[in-house]
Amino acid sequence: MNRVWRTIAAALIALPMAGAAALPVRAEGDKAAELAFNEFTVYRASPAAPYFTPGSLVMGWSYKGVLRLEMVCRNKVDLEADPDLLRAPVQALVFAGQSGFTFSAGADVPLVLNAEMGGRFVTDVTMTIDNVVIYEYSTEDLRDLRKKLLSRPSCREEARNLRFRYRQYNGAPAGLFQNQRLAIGDVTYTVAFNKDNPQALRADIQAQATKTLQVKFGLSYLNASQTQLSGSRIVVGVYPIWRNLWE
């Protein structure tokens, strides 16, 4: 984990300062963030809803580095009670750097927020993921669950829908998959403000910047305070077993 963190830190510190030219779509900081998510071996997903349970059949497609989800056939399971469901806590990760966390779209967060607000108010945005628990089924159990779900006539009919066929979209797999793994944790975004700008120290400006972060980057599922967005038991990611790999 120390080696991974050094890689993340080095990549993020190498990012341009806010106010520089537009970043490439796959910035080095974004690659580092993806490496950190790979410690959980999950893909970032939206919506970040816990009902995309392991075993469920889900429609997925990639957009700006995030796996977009649509429930097709849900495996209704109590995450804490199912004896077949594997569970394991993992350690926290922090994404921080000289220029802040870089989202998958390649937009430097302070740069975007400052542009929206018309001044240099924000200097950094840090994302922390804590108290993560991984929930997972073995491939053997996944096969049994898949047979059970597809034995339902309505689920079987939906699975045959051409809209859910497997294909490539935006350079990544798209279509129906079975979710093997769900990572759930506590997520916090912390906004740091420019101490050299007296306006940036005003409570109303800070609240406005934090709200802009929430709206601009689709973080409405998190609770907003003056300088933070936070939420508990948030889905960090999923792990898809695509339809073409079922047999």
N, C-alpha and C positions, 0 to 999 in steps of 0.2 A: 504493500500500500504506500510506503514512503517513496518508492520509485515512481509510482503513478502520480503522487502528489507533486513531486519535483517536476515531472513532465508538464502537469497542469499549470503549475506556477510559472515555469519558464515561458510557456506558450502565451499565457495571459499577460505577463509583464511585457512581452514583445509587441502587444497591440499598440496601434497609434493612439496618441492622446486625443481627447475630445476636441473637435474642431478641425481635425484632419480630413483629408479627402475620404470619399465613401469607401467602405471596406469591401473586399471581395466577398462573394456569396459564401464561400467556405473559408472563413478566417481561421487563423491558427488557434485562437482562443476557443472557437466553436469545436474544432477537432479535439482540443483538450477536454472540453465539457463532455463530448461524446465518449471519450476514453473513460472519464469518471463514471458516466452512466453504465458503461460496460462492466464496471465493478459489480453492478447489480445484475448484469446480463439481461437488461430489459431495454425496450424502445420507448422513448417518450410518447405519450398518447394524449389525445384530446377527443371527447371530454374526459377530464380527470375524475371519473365516477367509479366508485367501488363496485357497482353492479356488473361490471365487465369481469365476472368471476372466472377463475380457472375452470377449464372444461367447456365454457360457453363457445358457441359458434358465432363469429363476429365478422362483419364486413370491414375491411381496412384498406386504406390507401395513404400514400405519403404526400404531405404538403409542407414544404419549407422545413424538412427535417423532422416533422412530427407525424406520427401515425394517427390518422383520423379514424374514428371508430363509429360503427353503427351496429347495434345489437340485432342479431338474427334469431338465434335460439339460445335462450339463457339457461345455464346450469344453476338452478337455485340451490345454493349451498350456504351453510353457516360456516364462515371462515375459521371460527374458533372451535367449532364442535366436530367437524367431519374428521373421523379417525384416519381416513385415507389421504387427507391433505397434509403435505409436508409444510412445516413452518420453521423459519430461522430469522433471528434478528441480525442486522448488520450494522457496522459503525457509520458514523455521520460523515458527510462530505460537505465541503464549503467551496463554492466557486467564487473567487475574488481575484482582482488584479488591478493594475495601475489604471486601466481604462474601464473597469467594470466587467460584468458578465456579458458575453456576446451570445445572442439568441441565434437559432439555426438559420434565420433569414439573413444573417450577416450584418445586422444593424447594431451599431454600438449604442447601448442603452442611454448613457448620459447625453450623447450627441442627439439622439432622437428626442429625449425629453426637453433638452435645452432649446432645440428648434421649435418644438411645440409651444414652449412658454416664452420664447422671444428673449432669452438672456442666458448667461452662464451661471445657472443656479446649482446644477447637480454635478458632482465630481465623480461619483462612483455608485454602483449598485451591486450588492452582494447577495447571492442566493445560497441559502443553507438548507440542507436536507438532513433531518435528524430522526432518530427513533424508527428507522426503516425495518419493516418485517417483510420477508419474502414468503409468499404462499404458492405452492406448486404441487401438481400431480405428476406421478411417474407416467412415462409413455404407455405403459400397460394399462393404467387406470384411465388415461385419456382415451384409449381405444374403446374401452368398455363404455365410457360416458358418451362417446360419439355414437356408438351403436344405439344406446338408449335414447339419445336425443333424436336421431334420425328414424327411429321406430315410430315417432309421433307423426301422423300424416301431415299436419300443418308444417312442421319443421322440415320434413322431407321435401314438401312442395317448395318451400322457400329456398332450400339449398339448391334446387334445380333452376331457380330463377337466373336467367342469363345475366342479369345485372351483377350477380355475385360470382361470375366466372373468374378464374384465375387469369391474370395478364400482367403486363408491365405498364406502369403509369408513373410519369415524372421520374423515370429512370429507376424505379423500385417496384417490388411486387405489389399487386393489388388484387382484391377479391376476398373470397371467404377463407377464414382461418379459424383454427381452434386455439384458444388461449391456454397456454401451459402454465404460465407464471404471472403472478401479480405482485408488484412491489408497492407497499403503502407506507407513508411516513408523514412527518411534520415538515412543512415547507415554509420558509420565511425569506422574503425579499426585504433588504434594508437599504434605504436611500441615504447616501452621504451628501452633504451640501457644501457649497463653496464658502469657506469662512472669510474669504477676502471680499465677498459681496454682501454688504449689510442687508440687502433685500432678501437674500437667500436664507437668512436667519429668522425671518418672520414666520410665525406659526401658520398663517394662512397660505403663504407661498409654498411651504413645505408640504402642507396637506394637499394643495393643488397638484404639486409635482407627483406625490405618491398616488393620488387619484388618476393622474394622467398615465402613470405606469400601469395601473390596474386596467384602464380602459384600452390603452394603445396596444397592449400585449395580451389581451384576452385573459386576464387574471381575475375575472369577476367572481370566481368561486372562492377567493381568498378574502379575509376580513382586512379592512384598511384602518390604520391609525395614522398619526401625523407623519411618521417616517418609515412605517413598515406595512407590508402585506403579509399575512400569515394565515395558516390553516392547519388543522390537525387531521390525521387519517386521510391524507390526500394521495391519490394514485400517482406514484412516481413513474411507473411504466408497466408494460405488458410484454409477453414474449409469444409471438405468433408461430404456430405450426401451420404453414400454408396448405391449402387444399391439395396441391399437386404432390405433397409429401405424405399424404395420409396412408397410402398403400405402398 
